[in-house]
């Protein structure tokens, strides 16, 4: 019900938005054409479904790849390395494609990203299929998986920022926070839907969910092409040079905190599947079903944190972060002490809840730490830092190969360090104490965070 309410609220905001999607008058001074209320509502729904599709695809990949990689003979380091390279490309290209959408228009960049996402998924699944059937030499499988996954990191990263910018174009500054936030939650909805898709189609074969996601992505691209109005010609905007740097002492603690939190969050995401196979002694052939249940628990808890806890309860930024870290720490303890399926699913639910609360808490604290005209810069810096966890995936994989429990010791210790930093760092300790000026809140609402 909370998700439905948020969607209805965002639709209402789009209906009331004063920013019109109009084409410039022709040379004879003709009237501008405006996007109707019905068109804006339809556009919002199309964008929401498209981003949900991408989120579902990511969840399918994280759940099904571990058992497939064991069948292919890939090590944990190699498997995590596939994600690492793609994440590195994403960090550098997402902001670039967002800027390109200012000049090319939003629709071309969205379409490019969705088609690249579908192409990457199709090629990735085909390489796995060829490897399992020995159509390719074993030595060629791993580099081809890196190349096909990199297509997503290189080109697929444009859909999310272009979609958020499309919504921002059609809402006032007061309405933008709810509109962009709800669009952003679509990716989280996809992580809940993804395990269901994988569970249903995995009965046909472990690769069947991949090809189904490809069809969904292509259908989403077709819907954007046919149903998404964009009559405003792209504008050339004045080039802005931001003076804010990542090592600025006002935000450096937040940057380091973002990197640490992203790294801790990556531990259960990238090792959960292997942990089920190795510690619970589940055969790789049937492990996908167990992994899907765990991922569903994580995704639903994270979505609950984002759509209910964060938006419905009057927690301060510091309280959200502290309670989130506490929940994440308990989840690591469960992984170290409880070696049965039920308690581990509960641990994954705590992990999703904890990181889902901590992330918006410290992000809003960073926003309040800088001046109104620096909101865009701090959002980009923190967003990039928050996507770095997967870059260190091979390091986590190396830890796992020493022992399945080493990454969880590392994650628990890292969370303790982050929790301590909330008290010993003066910047983090006072994050959120001073309410922002109205114009600062508006600027922050206009700036979407990077998604990695």
For each residue, the residues with C-beta under 8 A, 3 or more apart:
1: 4 5
2: 5 6 307 308 312
3: 6 7 185 189 303 307
4: 1 7 8
5: 1 2 8 9
6: 2 3 9 10 178 182 185 307 311
7: 3 4 10 11 48 182
8: 4 5 11 12
9: 5 6 12 13 178 182
10: 6 7 13 14 44 178 179 181 182 183
11: 7 8 14 15 41 44 45
12: 8 9 15 16
13: 9 10 16 17 171 175 178 179
14: 10 11 17 40 41 43 44 167 170 171 175 179
15: 11 12 37 40 41
16: 12 13 175
17: 13 14 40 170 171 172 175 179
18: 172
19: 169 170 171 172
20: 32 34 35 170
21: 34 35 40 169 170 229 230 231 232
22: 32 33 34 35 231 232
23: 32 33 231 232 233
24: 32 233
25: 29 30 31 32
26: 29 30
27:
28:
29: 25 26
30: 25 26
31: 25
32: 20 22 23 24 25
33: 22 23 231
34: 20 21 22
35: 20 21 22 39 40 43 170 229 231
36: 39 40
37: 15 40 41
38: 41 42
39: 35 36 42 43 229
40: 14 15 17 21 35 36 37 43 44 170 229
41: 11 14 15 37 38 44 45
42: 38 39 45 46 227
43: 14 35 39 40 46 47 166 170 227 228 229
44: 10 11 14 40 41 47 48 167 179 183
45: 11 41 42 48 49
46: 42 43 49 50 220 223 224 227 228
47: 43 44 50 51 110 163 166 167 183 186 224 228
48: 7 44 45 51 52 182 183 186 189
49: 45 46 52 53 186 220 223
50: 46 47 53 54 110 114 159 163 186 220 221 223 224
51: 47 48 54 55 159 160 163 183 186 187 190
52: 48 49 55 56 186 187 189 190 193
53: 49 50 56 57 114 190 213 216 217 220
54: 50 51 57 58 114 117 156 159 160 187 190 217
55: 51 52 58 59 186 187 188 189 190 191 193 194
56: 52 53 59 60 190 191 193 194 197 213 216
57: 53 54 60 61 117 121 190 194 213 216 217
58: 54 55 61 62 187 190 191 194
59: 55 56 62 63 190 191 193 194 195 198 295 299
60: 56 57 63 64 194 195 197 198 209 210 213
61: 57 58 64 65 121 124 210
62: 58 59 65 269 270 273 295
63: 59 60 66 194 195 198 273 288 291 292 295
64: 60 61 67 68 198 202 206 207 209 210 288 291
65: 61 62 68 69 79 82 273
66: 63 69 70 79 272 273 274 277 284 287 291
67: 64 70 71 206 273 277 284 285 287 288 291
68: 64 65 71 72 128 132 206 207
69: 65 66 72 74 78 79
70: 66 67 73 74 277 284
71: 67 68 132 284
72: 68 69 128 131 132 138 141
73: 70 138
74: 69 70 78 79 141 142
75: 78 79 397 401
76: 79 80 271 274 397 398 400 401
77: 80 81 394 397 398 401
78: 69 74 75 81 82 142 397
79: 65 66 69 74 75 76 82 83 270 397
80: 76 77 83 84 270 390 393 394 396 397
81: 77 78 84 85 146 393 394 397
82: 65 78 79 85 86 142 145 146 149
83: 79 80 86 87 149 270 390 393
84: 80 81 87 88 390 391 392 393 394
85: 81 82 88 89 146 149 150 153
86: 82 83 89 90 149 150 152 153 390
87: 83 84 90 91 153 387 388 389 390 391 393 452
88: 84 85 91 92 153 391
89: 85 86 92 93 150 153 154 157
90: 86 87 93 94 152 153 157 387 452
91: 87 88 94 384 387 388 391 450 452
92: 88 89 95 96
93: 89 90 96 97 153 154 155 157 158
94: 90 91 97 98 157 158 160 161 383 387 450 451 452
95: 92 98 99 161 380 384 450
96: 92 93 99 100
97: 93 94 100 101 109 112 113 155 157 158 161 162
98: 94 95 101 102 109 158 161 162 165 448
99: 95 96 102 103
100: 96 97 103 104 109 158
101: 97 98 104 105 106 108 109 110 158 161 162 165
102: 98 99 165 234 235 236 237
103: 99 100 234 236
104: 100 101 108 109 234
105: 101 108 109 230 233 234
106: 101 109 110 162 163 165 166 169 230
107: 110 111 162 224 225 228 230
108: 101 104 105 111 112
109: 97 98 100 101 104 105 106 112 113 158 159 161 162
110: 47 50 101 106 107 113 114 158 159 162 163 166 224 228
111: 107 108 114 115 221 224 225
112: 97 108 109 115 116 155 158 159
113: 97 109 110 116 117 155 156 157 158 159 160 162
114: 50 53 54 110 111 117 118 156 159 217 218 220 221 224
115: 111 112 118 119 217 218 221
116: 112 113 119 120 151 152 154 155 156 158
117: 54 57 113 114 120 121 152 156 159 217
118: 114 115 121 122 213 214 217 218 221
119: 115 116 122 123 151
120: 116 117 123 124 148 149 150 151 152 156
121: 57 61 117 118 124 125 152 210 213 214 217
122: 118 119 125 126 210 211 214
123: 119 120 126 127 148 151
124: 61 120 121 127 128 145 148 149 210
125: 121 122 128 129 207 210 211 214
126: 122 123 129 130
127: 123 124 130 131 136 141 144 145 148
128: 68 72 124 125 131 132 141 145 207 210
129: 125 126 132 133 135 207
130: 126 127 133 135 136 141
131: 72 127 128 134 135 136 138 141
132: 68 71 72 128 129
133: 129 130
134: 131
135: 129 130 131
136: 127 130 131 140 141 144
137: 140 141
138: 72 73 131 141
139: 142
140: 136 137 143 144
141: 72 74 127 128 130 131 136 137 138 144 145
142: 74 78 82 139 145 146
143: 140 146 147
144: 127 136 140 141 147 148
145: 82 124 127 128 141 142 148 149
146: 81 82 85 142 143 149 150
147: 143 144 150 151
148: 120 123 124 127 144 145 151
149: 82 83 85 86 120 124 145 146 152 153
150: 85 86 89 120 146 147 153 154
151: 116 119 120 123 147 148 154 155 156
152: 86 90 116 117 120 121 149 155 156 157
153: 85 86 87 88 89 90 93 149 150 156 157
154: 89 93 116 150 151 157
155: 93 97 112 113 116 151 152 158
156: 54 113 114 116 117 120 151 152 153 159
157: 89 90 93 94 97 113 152 153 154 160 161 451
158: 93 94 97 98 100 101 109 110 112 113 116 155 161 162
159: 50 51 54 109 110 112 113 114 117 156 162 163
160: 51 54 94 113 157 163 164 187 448 451
161: 94 95 97 98 101 109 157 158 164 165 448 450 451
162: 97 98 101 106 107 109 110 113 158 159 165 166
163: 47 50 51 106 110 159 160 166 167 183
164: 160 161 167 168 180 183 184 448
165: 98 101 102 106 161 162 168 169 448
166: 43 47 106 110 162 163 169 170 228 230
167: 14 44 47 163 164 170 171 176 179 180 183
168: 164 165 171 176 179 180 446 448
169: 19 21 106 165 166 232
170: 14 17 19 20 21 35 40 43 166 167 179
171: 13 14 17 19 167 168 175 176 179 180
172: 17 18 19 175 176
173: 176 442 443 445 446
174: 442
175: 13 14 16 17 171 172 178 179
176: 167 168 171 172 173 179 180 442 445 446
177: 180 181 441 444 445
178: 6 9 10 13 175 181 182
179: 10 13 14 17 44 167 168 170 171 175 176 182 183
180: 164 167 168 171 176 177 183 184 445 446 448
181: 10 177 178 184 185 311
182: 6 7 9 10 48 178 179 185 186
183: 10 44 47 48 51 163 164 167 179 180 186
184: 164 180 181 187 188 448 449 451
185: 3 6 181 182 188 189 303 306 307
186: 47 48 49 50 51 52 55 182 183 189 190
187: 51 52 54 55 58 160 184 190 191 451
188: 55 184 185 191 192 299 302 303 306 307
189: 3 48 52 55 185 186 192 193 303
190: 51 52 53 54 55 56 57 58 59 186 187 193 194
191: 55 56 58 59 187 188 194 295 298 299 302 303
192: 188 189 195 196 296 299 300 303
193: 52 55 56 59 189 190 196 197
194: 55 56 57 58 59 60 63 190 191 197 198 295 299
195: 59 60 63 192 198 199 292 293 295 296 299
196: 192 193 199 200 296
197: 56 60 193 194 200 201 209 212 213
198: 59 60 63 64 194 195 201 202 209 288 292
199: 195 196 202 203 289 292
200: 196 197 203 209
201: 197 198 204 205 208 209 212
202: 64 198 199 205 206 208 209 288 289 292
203: 199 200
204: 201 208
205: 201 202 208
206: 64 67 68 202 209 288
207: 64 68 125 128 129 210 211
208: 201 202 204 205 211 212
209: 60 64 197 198 200 201 202 206 212 213
210: 60 61 64 121 122 124 125 128 207 213 214
211: 122 125 207 208 214 215
212: 197 201 208 209 215 216
213: 53 56 57 60 118 121 197 209 210 216 217
214: 118 121 122 125 210 211 217 218
215: 211 212 218 219
216: 53 56 57 212 213 219 220
217: 53 54 57 114 115 117 118 121 213 214 220 221
218: 114 115 118 214 215 221 222
219: 215 216 222 223
220: 46 49 50 53 114 216 217 223 224
221: 50 111 114 115 118 217 218 224 225
222: 218 219 225 226
223: 46 49 50 219 220 226 227 228
224: 46 47 50 107 110 111 114 220 221 227 228
225: 107 111 221 222 228
226: 222 223
227: 42 43 46 223 224
228: 43 46 47 107 110 166 223 224 225
229: 21 35 39 40 43
230: 21 105 106 107 166
231: 21 22 23 33 35
232: 21 22 23 169 235
233: 23 24 105
234: 102 103 104 105
235: 102 232
236: 102 103
237: 102
238:
239:
240: 376
241:
242: 374 376 377 380
243: 374 377
244: 248 251 370 374 377 378 381
245: 248
246: 251 252 255 381 385
247: 252 255
248: 244 245 251 252
249: 252 427
250: 369 370 427
251: 244 246 248 254 255 366 369 370 378 381 382
252: 246 247 248 249 255 256 427
253: 256 257 421 425 427 428
254: 251 257 258 362 365 366 369 378 382 427 428 431
255: 246 247 251 252 258 259 381 382 385
256: 252 253 259 260 421
257: 253 254 260 261 362 418 421 428
258: 254 255 261 262 362 363 366 382 385 386 388
259: 255 256 262 263 385 388 389
260: 256 257 263 264 414 417 418
261: 257 258 264 265 355 358 359 362 386 418
262: 258 259 265 266 385 386 387 388 389 390
263: 259 260 266 267 388 389 392 396 414
264: 260 261 267 328 355 389 411 414 415 418
265: 261 262 268 269 328 351 355 389
266: 262 263 269 270 389 390 392 393 396
267: 263 264 270 271 332 396 407 408 410 411
268: 265 271 272 298 331 335 347 348 351 408 411
269: 62 265 266 272 298
270: 62 79 80 83 266 267 390 393 396 397
271: 76 267 268 274 275 396 397 400 404 407 408
272: 66 268 269 275 276 291 294 295 348
273: 62 63 65 66 67 276 277 287 291
274: 66 76 271 277 278 400 404
275: 271 272 278 279 280 335 344 404
276: 272 273 279 280 282 287 290 291 294 341 344
277: 66 67 70 273 274 280 281 282 283 284 287
278: 274 275 281 404
279: 275 276 339 404
280: 275 276 277 290 339 340 341 344
281: 277 278
282: 276 277 286 287 290
283: 277 286 287
284: 66 67 70 71 277 287
285: 67
286: 282 283 289 290
287: 66 67 273 276 277 282 283 284 290 291
288: 63 64 67 198 202 206 291 292
289: 199 202 286 292 293
290: 276 280 282 286 287 293 294 341
291: 63 64 66 67 272 273 276 287 288 294 295
292: 63 195 198 199 202 288 289 295 296
293: 195 289 290 296 297 345
294: 272 276 290 291 297 298 344 345 348
295: 59 62 63 191 194 195 272 291 292 298 299 348
296: 192 195 196 292 293 299 300
297: 293 294 300 301 345 346 348 349 352
298: 191 268 269 294 295 301 302 348 349 351 352
299: 59 188 191 192 194 195 295 296 302 303 352
300: 192 296 297 303 304 349 352
301: 297 298 304 305 348 349 350 351 352 353 356
302: 188 191 298 299 305 306 352 353 355 356
303: 3 185 188 189 191 192 299 300 306 307 352 356
304: 300 301 307 308 309 353 356
305: 301 302 308 309 310 324 352 353 354 355 356 357
306: 185 188 302 303 309 310 311 356 360
307: 2 3 6 185 188 303 304 310 311
308: 2 304 305 311 312 313
309: 304 305 306 312 313 315 320 353 356 357
310: 305 306 307 313 315 320 356 357 360
311: 6 181 306 307 308
312: 2 308 309
313: 308 309 310
314:
315: 309 310 319 320 323 361
316: 319 320 432
317: 320 321 361 362 364 365 368 431 432
318: 321 322 361 365 422 428 429 431 432
319: 315 316 322 323 361
320: 309 310 315 316 317 323 324 357 358 360 361
321: 317 318 324 325 357 358 361 362 365 422 431
322: 318 319 325 326 361 419 422
323: 315 319 320 326 327 354 357
324: 305 320 321 327 328 353 354 355 356 357 358 359 361
325: 321 322 328 329 354 358 415 418 419 422
326: 322 323 329 330 354 419
327: 323 324 330 331 350 351 353 354 357
328: 264 265 324 325 331 332 350 351 354 355 358 411 415
329: 325 326 332 333 354 412 415 416 419
330: 326 327 333 334 347 350 354
331: 268 327 328 334 335 347 348 350 351 354
332: 267 328 329 335 336 347 351 408 409 411 412 415
333: 329 330 336 337 412
334: 330 331 337 338 343 344 346 347 350
335: 268 275 331 332 338 344 347 405 408
336: 332 333 405 408 409 412
337: 333 334
338: 334 335 343 344 347
339: 279 280 344
340: 280 343 344
341: 276 280 290 344 345
342: 345 346
343: 334 338 340 346 347
344: 275 276 280 294 334 335 338 339 340 341 347 348
345: 293 294 297 341 342 348 349
346: 297 334 342 343 349 350
347: 268 330 331 332 334 335 338 343 344 350 351
348: 268 272 294 295 297 298 301 331 344 345 351 352
349: 297 298 300 301 345 346 352 353
350: 301 327 328 330 331 334 346 347 353 354
351: 265 268 298 301 327 328 331 332 347 348 354 355
352: 297 298 299 300 301 302 303 305 348 349 355 356
353: 301 302 304 305 309 324 327 349 350 356 357
354: 305 323 324 325 326 327 328 329 330 331 350 351 357 358
355: 261 264 265 302 305 324 328 351 352 358 359
356: 301 302 303 304 305 306 309 310 324 352 353 359 360
357: 305 309 310 320 321 323 324 327 353 354 360 361
358: 261 320 321 324 325 328 354 355 361 362
359: 261 324 355 356 362 363 386
360: 306 310 320 356 357 363 364
361: 315 317 318 319 320 321 322 324 357 358 364 365
362: 254 257 258 261 317 321 358 359 365 366 428 431
363: 258 359 360 366 367 382 386 449
364: 317 360 361 367 368 432
365: 254 317 318 321 361 362 368 369 428 431 432
366: 251 254 258 362 363 369 370 378 382 431
367: 363 364 370 375 378 379 436 440 444
368: 317 364 365 431 432 434 436 440
369: 250 251 254 365 366 378 427 431
370: 244 250 251 366 367 374 375 377 378
371: 374 440
372: 375 436 437 439 440 443
373: 443
374: 242 243 244 370 371 377 378
375: 367 370 372 378 379 440 443 444 446 447
376: 240 242 379 380 443 446 447
377: 242 243 244 370 374 380 381
378: 244 251 254 366 367 369 370 374 375 381 382
379: 367 375 376 382 383 444 447 448 449 450
380: 95 242 376 377 383 384 447 450
381: 244 246 251 255 377 378 384 385
382: 251 254 255 258 363 366 378 379 385 386 449
383: 94 379 380 386 387 449 450 451 452
384: 91 95 380 381 387 388 450
385: 246 255 258 259 262 381 382 388
386: 258 261 262 359 363 382 383 389 449 450 452
387: 87 90 91 94 262 383 384 390 391 450 451 452
388: 87 91 258 259 262 263 384 385 391 392 452
389: 87 259 262 263 264 265 266 386 392 393
390: 80 83 84 86 87 262 266 270 387 393 452
391: 84 87 88 91 387 388
392: 84 263 266 388 389 395 396
393: 80 81 83 84 87 266 270 389 390 396 397
394: 77 80 81 84 397 398
395: 392 398 399
396: 80 263 266 267 270 271 392 393 399 400 407 410
397: 75 76 77 78 79 80 81 270 271 393 394 400 401
398: 76 77 394 395 401 402
399: 395 396 402 403 406 407 410
400: 76 271 274 396 397 403 404 406 407
401: 75 76 77 397 398
402: 398 399 406
403: 399 400 406
404: 271 274 275 278 279 400 407
405: 335 336 408 409
406: 399 400 402 403 409 410
407: 267 271 396 399 400 404 410 411
408: 267 268 271 332 335 336 405 411 412
409: 332 336 405 406 412 413
410: 267 396 399 406 407 413 414
411: 264 267 268 328 332 407 408 414 415
412: 329 332 333 336 408 409 415 416
413: 409 410 416 417
414: 260 263 264 410 411 417 418
415: 264 325 328 329 332 411 412 418 419
416: 329 412 413 419 420
417: 260 413 414 420 421
418: 257 260 261 264 325 414 415 421 422
419: 322 325 326 329 415 416 422 423
420: 416 417 423 424
421: 253 256 257 417 418 424 425 428
422: 318 321 322 325 418 419 425 428 429
423: 419 420 429
424: 420 421 429
425: 253 421 422 428 429
426: 429 430
427: 249 250 252 253 254 369 430 431
428: 253 254 257 318 362 365 421 422 425 431
429: 318 422 423 424 425 426
430: 426 427 433
431: 254 317 318 321 362 365 366 368 369 427 428
432: 316 317 318 364 365 368
433: 430
434: 368
435:
436: 367 368 372 440 441 444
437: 372 440 441
438: 441 442
439: 372 442 443
440: 367 368 371 372 375 436 437 443 444
441: 177 436 437 438 444 445
442: 173 174 176 438 439 445 446
443: 173 372 373 375 376 439 440 446 447
444: 177 367 375 379 436 440 441 447
445: 173 176 177 180 441 442
446: 168 173 176 180 375 376 442 443
447: 375 376 379 380 443 444
448: 98 160 161 164 165 168 180 184 379
449: 184 363 379 382 383 386
450: 91 94 95 161 379 380 383 384 386 387
451: 94 157 160 161 184 187 383 387
452: 87 90 91 94 383 386 387 388 390
